[in-house]
Amino acid sequence: MEASGDSTLCRMARVRLFAAARDAAGTGRDELPGDTVGEVLSLARERYGSTFDAVLATCRIWVNGEPAEAHDSIGATDELAVLPPVSGGSS
């Protein structure tokens, strides 16, 4: 038997976490459901807790290599990257 349409399937975005975000989440990769960047990040906050939420507040969010906003759509073939600010270097 065939499935009864795509409306019952949950869209899972591939999520990549870097540096402090990876440390706070305890993983560098995940798959989370959501139709928008904001929905996916909301679930990430729930899954990874307050330390991750604090780090996320300082991060840039990119989807498929482009800056993204919370209202942007996201799908199963998209990759969402959580990029904390980079520090270091010489002064």
C-alpha positions as protocol buffer text, in pm:
chain_id: "A"
residue {
  index: 1
  type: MET
  ca { x: 0 y: 0 z: 0 }
}
residue {
  index: 2
  type: GLU
  ca { x: 110 y: 354 z: -67 }
}
residue {
  index: 3
  type: ALA
  ca { x: 120 y: 636 z: 183 }
}
residue {
  index: 4
  type: SER
  ca { x: -176 y: 869 z: 168 }
}
residue {
  index: 5
  type: GLY
  ca { x: 4 y: 1188 z: 62 }
}
residue {
  index: 6
  type: ASP
  ca { x: 276 y: 1419 z: 181 }
}
residue {
  index: 7
  type: SER
  ca { x: 57 y: 1615 z: 422 }
}
residue {
  index: 8
  type: THR
  ca { x: 108 y: 1351 z: 691 }
}
residue {
  index: 9
  type: LEU
  ca { x: 487 y: 1353 z: 659 }
}
residue {
  index: 10
  type: CYS
  ca { x: 691 y: 1571 z: 890 }
}
residue {
  index: 11
  type: ARG
  ca { x: 955 y: 1786 z: 719 }
}
residue {
  index: 12
  type: MET
  ca { x: 1294 y: 1744 z: 885 }
}
residue {
  index: 13
  type: ALA
  ca { x: 1564 y: 2005 z: 835 }
}
residue {
  index: 14
  type: ARG
  ca { x: 1929 y: 1907 z: 863 }
}
residue {
  index: 15
  type: VAL
  ca { x: 2089 y: 2117 z: 1138 }
}
residue {
  index: 16
  type: ARG
  ca { x: 2464 y: 2177 z: 1173 }
}
residue {
  index: 17
  type: LEU
  ca { x: 2598 y: 2323 z: 1497 }
}
residue {
  index: 18
  type: PHE
  ca { x: 2943 y: 2476 z: 1525 }
}
residue {
  index: 19
  type: ALA
  ca { x: 3186 y: 2573 z: 1805 }
}
residue {
  index: 20
  type: ALA
  ca { x: 3006 y: 2686 z: 2124 }
}
residue {
  index: 21
  type: ALA
  ca { x: 2665 y: 2585 z: 1982 }
}
residue {
  index: 22
  type: ARG
  ca { x: 2796 y: 2232 z: 1922 }
}
residue {
  index: 23
  type: ASP
  ca { x: 2940 y: 2221 z: 2274 }
}
residue {
  index: 24
  type: ALA
  ca { x: 2616 y: 2342 z: 2433 }
}
residue {
  index: 25
  type: ALA
  ca { x: 2404 y: 2095 z: 2236 }
}
residue {
  index: 26
  type: GLY
  ca { x: 2640 y: 1803 z: 2278 }
}
residue {
  index: 27
  type: THR
  ca { x: 2626 y: 1728 z: 1905 }
}
residue {
  index: 28
  type: GLY
  ca { x: 2735 y: 1881 z: 1578 }
}
residue {
  index: 29
  type: ARG
  ca { x: 2443 y: 1749 z: 1370 }
}
residue {
  index: 30
  type: ASP
  ca { x: 2074 y: 1683 z: 1410 }
}
residue {
  index: 31
  type: GLU
  ca { x: 1751 y: 1665 z: 1216 }
}
residue {
  index: 32
  type: LEU
  ca { x: 1460 y: 1868 z: 1348 }
}
residue {
  index: 33
  type: PRO
  ca { x: 1107 y: 1919 z: 1214 }
}
residue {
  index: 34
  type: GLY
  ca { x: 970 y: 2257 z: 1114 }
}
residue {
  index: 35
  type: ASP
  ca { x: 842 y: 2460 z: 823 }
}
residue {
  index: 36
  type: THR
  ca { x: 1038 y: 2775 z: 912 }
}
residue {
  index: 37
  type: VAL
  ca { x: 1379 y: 2853 z: 1055 }
}
residue {
  index: 38
  type: GLY
  ca { x: 1208 y: 2982 z: 1370 }
}
residue {
  index: 39
  type: GLU
  ca { x: 1018 y: 2656 z: 1424 }
}
residue {
  index: 40
  type: VAL
  ca { x: 1335 y: 2449 z: 1387 }
}
residue {
  index: 41
  type: LEU
  ca { x: 1528 y: 2674 z: 1628 }
}
residue {
  index: 42
  type: SER
  ca { x: 1243 y: 2665 z: 1880 }
}
residue {
  index: 43
  type: LEU
  ca { x: 1262 y: 2286 z: 1888 }
}
residue {
  index: 44
  type: ALA
  ca { x: 1642 y: 2305 z: 1918 }
}
residue {
  index: 45
  type: ARG
  ca { x: 1602 y: 2529 z: 2224 }
}
residue {
  index: 46
  type: GLU
  ca { x: 1362 y: 2277 z: 2381 }
}
residue {
  index: 47
  type: ARG
  ca { x: 1587 y: 1982 z: 2299 }
}
residue {
  index: 48
  type: TYR
  ca { x: 1919 y: 2132 z: 2413 }
}
residue {
  index: 49
  type: GLY
  ca { x: 1815 y: 2356 z: 2703 }
}
residue {
  index: 50
  type: SER
  ca { x: 1907 y: 2690 z: 2852 }
}
residue {
  index: 51
  type: THR
  ca { x: 2282 y: 2679 z: 2787 }
}
residue {
  index: 52
  type: PHE
  ca { x: 2218 y: 2626 z: 2416 }
}
residue {
  index: 53
  type: ASP
  ca { x: 1952 y: 2899 z: 2419 }
}
residue {
  index: 54
  type: ALA
  ca { x: 2204 y: 3146 z: 2564 }
}
residue {
  index: 55
  type: VAL
  ca { x: 2460 y: 3056 z: 2296 }
}
residue {
  index: 56
  type: LEU
  ca { x: 2198 y: 3070 z: 2021 }
}
residue {
  index: 57
  type: ALA
  ca { x: 2120 y: 3433 z: 2112 }
}
residue {
  index: 58
  type: THR
  ca { x: 2471 y: 3527 z: 1993 }
}
residue {
  index: 59
  type: CYS
  ca { x: 2471 y: 3317 z: 1675 }
}
residue {
  index: 60
  type: ARG
  ca { x: 2415 y: 3383 z: 1307 }
}
residue {
  index: 61
  type: ILE
  ca { x: 2182 y: 3146 z: 1127 }
}
residue {
  index: 62
  type: TRP
  ca { x: 2241 y: 3040 z: 769 }
}
residue {
  index: 63
  type: VAL
  ca { x: 2041 y: 2814 z: 541 }
}
residue {
  index: 64
  type: ASN
  ca { x: 2221 y: 2659 z: 247 }
}
residue {
  index: 65
  type: GLY
  ca { x: 2508 y: 2905 z: 282 }
}
residue {
  index: 66
  type: GLU
  ca { x: 2289 y: 3217 z: 292 }
}
residue {
  index: 67
  type: PRO
  ca { x: 2191 y: 3433 z: 593 }
}
residue {
  index: 68
  type: ALA
  ca { x: 1845 y: 3336 z: 721 }
}
residue {
  index: 69
  type: GLU
  ca { x: 1568 y: 3491 z: 930 }
}
residue {
  index: 70
  type: ALA
  ca { x: 1318 y: 3318 z: 1160 }
}
residue {
  index: 71
  type: HIS
  ca { x: 1031 y: 3355 z: 911 }
}
residue {
  index: 72
  type: ASP
  ca { x: 1222 y: 3192 z: 622 }
}
residue {
  index: 73
  type: SER
  ca { x: 1086 y: 2858 z: 497 }
}
residue {
  index: 74
  type: ILE
  ca { x: 1296 y: 2546 z: 540 }
}
residue {
  index: 75
  type: GLY
  ca { x: 1260 y: 2197 z: 404 }
}
residue {
  index: 76
  type: ALA
  ca { x: 1403 y: 1847 z: 412 }
}
residue {
  index: 77
  type: THR
  ca { x: 1670 y: 1924 z: 153 }
}
residue {
  index: 78
  type: ASP
  ca { x: 1790 y: 2237 z: 334 }
}
residue {
  index: 79
  type: GLU
  ca { x: 2079 y: 2265 z: 578 }
}
residue {
  index: 80
  type: LEU
  ca { x: 2050 y: 2511 z: 866 }
}
residue {
  index: 81
  type: ALA
  ca { x: 2382 y: 2618 z: 1020 }
}
residue {
  index: 82
  type: VAL
  ca { x: 2416 y: 2771 z: 1367 }
}
residue {
  index: 83
  type: LEU
  ca { x: 2734 y: 2982 z: 1368 }
}
residue {
  index: 84
  type: PRO
  ca { x: 2853 y: 3145 z: 1691 }
}
residue {
  index: 85
  type: PRO
  ca { x: 3074 y: 3453 z: 1666 }
}
residue {
  index: 86
  type: VAL
  ca { x: 3439 y: 3378 z: 1600 }
}
residue {
  index: 87
  type: SER
  ca { x: 3695 y: 3508 z: 1844 }
}
residue {
  index: 88
  type: GLY
  ca { x: 4070 y: 3505 z: 1849 }
}
residue {
  index: 89
  type: GLY
  ca { x: 4338 y: 3645 z: 1630 }
}
residue {
  index: 90
  type: SER
  ca { x: 4590 y: 3914 z: 1710 }
}
residue {
  index: 91
  type: SER
  ca { x: 4520 y: 4272 z: 1806 }
}
